[in-house]
Amino acid sequence: MRTLIVSDLHLGDRARRDVLRLAAARQRLLDSLAEVDRLVLLGDTVELMHRHPERAMATAEPVLREIGRALGPHAEAIVVPGNHDAPLIRGWALAQGAGLRSSHAVPPTASRALDHLVGWLAPARARVSYPGVWLGERMWGTHGHYLDHHLIPDAPIGFLRRPRRDPVASTPYEYEHLHQLSRRSRESLAARLAARPAATVVQGAADRVHVVPKLMRSTGLAPVTAKLVDTQMRRAAVPAMARVTTRLGIDADWVLFGHVHRRGPIGAEPWPEAGGRRLLNSGSWLYEPLLVDRTTPPHPYWPGAAVLLEDGRDPRTVGLLDDLDAKQLRAMFSVG
C-alpha cells in the first residue's frame, strides 16, 4: 500500500496563490499519483472562507476531476475536511453531538458541496472522514485546526496557552463547539476589542500580513518573518497539536497533520514529539512570498509538500515541487 497525503491546497484562494492553478505544478502532483494506491486530502482542499465560496468550488472542480482521473478506479481518495473547507461538514458534525468520534465516516450527502466534491473525484473510490482518519493501526491523520484553541489568539499563529488556561475540550464535539464560539466572536470587531484587545490586534495583524509582502521583501525582512513564524510553530503550534492528541486520547505512534503550512520534519531535522507520538506536518500548496523569499528548496514553507507512506518504512515528508526555484515561482505568480 502506497499512500500520498497532501493538505492545504486552498483551491480557489482569493489571492490566487494556490499553486495547483498552474499547469506545471498540477502535472507534478498528477504524475506522483501514478503509483499511489491511496490519496488523502488532509483538509483545506477548497478555500470556502471567502465571501463567494461558489467561485472557489468552480476553481476546484477541474483540478479535482483531474486528480480523480489520475488515481483511476482502483485507487482510493480520502477527504478529511479542515477549517477553511469546514462548510462541507460543519452542520453535520455539530448534529452528531457527543457521538462524533475521532475518525467518523461522513456521508457525502452531509452537504451539497461535499456531494459535488466527492463526485468530482470519480472514478477513484472516494470517502470522507472527520475530524481525522486512521491510516493504519497506529497512524492517525487530521487537518489540525483543533490546535488553534490551545493558542492565544485562537489561530495557527499565536502563543501557547498555559495548561491551566486551556479550554475544556476532550471530545471532537467539544472542539467543534469551541470553533463555533470562536467564529462567532470574530464576527464583531467591537466585541473582540472589548473582550481581548491585545489578542485582537495580534490576530488582525496576522490576517493582514498579505497586504505588505512586497514591502517586506524589498526591505529584506521576509527571511526574518519566516524565522519568527518557524519559531512560533515549533514552540507553540506543534505543542498545541500534541495537547489535542492527548485530550482526544489518540493512541497512535504517528500523528499526521497540516494546517500550519510547515512541512516537517525535512530529512533528519530535530522535531518535537507528543508524549511518545511522532508528529509529521504535510506542508501546503500555497505560494507564500513572505516565507520563501530568498530561499531555495528544500524549505519548510516551499509549496508542494506531502507525506508519503510506504509499507515497511516510516512516514516521511517529500517536496513534489522542489525542482522549482524562486525565480520560476515569482514569474508564475507575477510577483515583483
Solvent accessible surface area in square Angstrom, and as a share of the most:
residue,aa,sasa,rsa
1,M,119,0.53
2,R,69,0.25
3,T,1,0.00
4,L,5,0.03
5,I,0,0.00
6,V,0,0.00
7,S,2,0.01
8,D,0,0.00
9,L,1,0.01
10,H,5,0.02
11,L,1,0.00
12,G,13,0.13
13,D,20,0.10
14,R,168,0.61
15,A,53,0.41
16,R,148,0.54
17,R,58,0.21
18,D,0,0.00
19,V,0,0.00
20,L,0,0.00
21,R,59,0.22
22,L,33,0.17
23,A,70,0.55
24,A,40,0.31
25,A,1,0.00
26,R,47,0.17
27,Q,92,0.41
28,R,70,0.26
29,L,0,0.00
30,L,23,0.11
31,D,86,0.44
32,S,28,0.18
33,L,2,0.01
34,A,84,0.65
35,E,131,0.59
36,V,10,0.06
37,D,66,0.34
38,R,27,0.10
39,L,0,0.00
40,V,0,0.00
41,L,1,0.00
42,L,0,0.00
43,G,0,0.00
44,D,2,0.01
45,T,2,0.01
46,V,0,0.00
47,E,5,0.02
48,L,11,0.05
49,M,85,0.38
50,H,52,0.23
51,R,211,0.77
52,H,73,0.33
53,P,51,0.32
54,E,104,0.47
55,R,156,0.57
56,A,4,0.03
57,M,23,0.10
58,A,66,0.51
59,T,43,0.25
60,A,0,0.00
61,E,53,0.24
62,P,73,0.46
63,V,8,0.05
64,L,0,0.00
65,R,96,0.35
66,E,47,0.21
67,I,0,0.00
68,G,0,0.00
69,R,149,0.54
70,A,38,0.30
71,L,16,0.08
72,G,11,0.11
73,P,75,0.47
74,H,163,0.73
75,A,4,0.03
76,E,29,0.13
77,A,0,0.00
78,I,0,0.00
79,V,1,0.00
80,V,0,0.00
81,P,0,0.00
82,G,0,0.00
83,N,20,0.10
84,H,56,0.25
85,D,0,0.00
86,A,4,0.03
87,P,72,0.45
88,L,0,0.00
89,I,1,0.01
90,R,26,0.10
91,G,54,0.52
92,W,37,0.13
93,A,0,0.00
94,L,46,0.23
95,A,81,0.63
96,Q,58,0.26
97,G,18,0.17
98,A,95,0.73
99,G,45,0.43
100,L,4,0.02
101,R,138,0.50
102,S,25,0.16
103,S,31,0.20
104,H,25,0.11
105,A,76,0.59
106,V,8,0.04
107,P,57,0.36
108,P,50,0.31
109,T,109,0.63
110,A,27,0.21
111,S,28,0.18
112,R,199,0.73
113,A,29,0.22
114,L,0,0.00
115,D,68,0.35
116,H,82,0.36
117,L,0,0.00
118,V,22,0.13
119,G,41,0.39
120,W,22,0.08
121,L,0,0.00
122,A,56,0.43
123,P,68,0.43
124,A,8,0.07
125,R,131,0.48
126,A,30,0.23
127,R,102,0.37
128,V,4,0.03
129,S,3,0.02
130,Y,0,0.00
131,P,0,0.00
132,G,0,0.00
133,V,2,0.01
134,W,88,0.31
135,L,14,0.07
136,G,36,0.35
137,E,159,0.71
138,R,93,0.34
139,M,31,0.14
140,W,1,0.00
141,G,0,0.00
142,T,6,0.04
143,H,0,0.00
144,G,2,0.02
145,H,6,0.03
146,Y,7,0.03
147,L,0,0.00
148,D,14,0.08
149,H,8,0.04
150,H,0,0.00
151,L,0,0.00
152,I,59,0.30
153,P,5,0.03
154,D,29,0.15
155,A,9,0.07
156,P,40,0.25
157,I,69,0.35
158,G,5,0.04
159,F,140,0.58
160,L,59,0.29
161,R,40,0.15
162,R,149,0.54
163,P,97,0.61
164,R,176,0.64
165,R,141,0.52
166,D,16,0.09
167,P,23,0.15
168,V,139,0.80
169,A,2,0.02
170,S,60,0.39
171,T,50,0.29
172,P,11,0.07
173,Y,71,0.27
174,E,59,0.27
175,Y,0,0.00
176,E,0,0.00
177,H,85,0.38
178,L,35,0.18
179,H,19,0.08
180,Q,19,0.09
181,L,85,0.42
182,S,12,0.08
183,R,85,0.31
184,R,130,0.47
185,S,54,0.35
186,R,92,0.34
187,E,121,0.54
188,S,46,0.30
189,L,102,0.51
190,A,77,0.60
191,A,56,0.43
192,R,51,0.19
193,L,76,0.38
194,A,87,0.67
195,A,79,0.61
196,R,100,0.36
197,P,78,0.49
198,A,75,0.58
199,A,11,0.09
200,T,11,0.07
201,V,99,0.57
202,V,59,0.34
203,Q,23,0.10
204,G,14,0.13
205,A,68,0.53
206,A,33,0.26
207,D,73,0.38
208,R,150,0.55
209,V,64,0.37
210,H,105,0.47
211,V,102,0.59
212,V,59,0.34
213,P,21,0.13
214,K,138,0.59
215,L,111,0.55
216,M,40,0.18
217,R,17,0.06
218,S,85,0.55
219,T,78,0.45
220,G,21,0.21
221,L,86,0.43
222,A,1,0.00
223,P,40,0.25
224,V,78,0.45
225,T,22,0.13
226,A,8,0.06
227,K,146,0.62
228,L,120,0.60
229,V,32,0.18
230,D,26,0.14
231,T,58,0.34
232,Q,31,0.14
233,M,3,0.01
234,R,66,0.24
235,R,184,0.67
236,A,6,0.05
237,A,0,0.00
238,V,1,0.00
239,P,37,0.23
240,A,0,0.00
241,M,1,0.00
242,A,16,0.13
243,R,48,0.18
244,V,1,0.00
245,T,0,0.00
246,T,87,0.50
247,R,77,0.28
248,L,24,0.12
249,G,54,0.51
250,I,3,0.02
251,D,94,0.49
252,A,5,0.04
253,D,60,0.31
254,W,27,0.09
255,V,0,0.00
256,L,1,0.00
257,F,0,0.00
258,G,0,0.00
259,H,10,0.04
260,V,18,0.11
261,H,28,0.13
262,R,7,0.02
263,R,19,0.07
264,G,0,0.00
265,P,27,0.17
266,I,34,0.17
267,G,70,0.67
268,A,108,0.84
269,E,44,0.20
270,P,108,0.68
271,W,38,0.13
272,P,38,0.24
273,E,108,0.49
274,A,4,0.03
275,G,82,0.78
276,G,60,0.58
277,R,35,0.13
278,R,111,0.40
279,L,2,0.01
280,L,6,0.03
281,N,0,0.00
282,S,1,0.01
283,G,1,0.01
284,S,4,0.02
285,W,0,0.00
286,L,18,0.09
287,Y,7,0.03
288,E,41,0.18
289,P,11,0.07
290,L,14,0.07
291,L,20,0.10
292,V,2,0.01
293,D,13,0.07
294,R,155,0.56
295,T,25,0.14
296,T,102,0.59
297,P,27,0.17
298,P,88,0.55
299,H,30,0.13
300,P,25,0.16
301,Y,6,0.02
302,W,7,0.02
303,P,1,0.01
304,G,1,0.01
305,A,1,0.01
306,A,0,0.00
307,V,0,0.00
308,L,9,0.04
309,L,15,0.08
310,E,40,0.18
311,D,107,0.55
312,G,90,0.86
313,R,139,0.51
314,D,85,0.44
315,P,11,0.07
316,R,80,0.29
317,T,13,0.07
318,V,30,0.17
319,G,23,0.22
320,L,40,0.20
321,L,0,0.00
322,D,42,0.22
323,D,95,0.49
324,L,3,0.01
325,D,65,0.33
326,A,15,0.12
327,K,152,0.64
328,Q,77,0.34
329,L,1,0.00
330,R,65,0.24
331,A,78,0.61
332,M,61,0.27
333,F,25,0.10
334,S,104,0.67
335,V,21,0.12
336,G,74,0.71
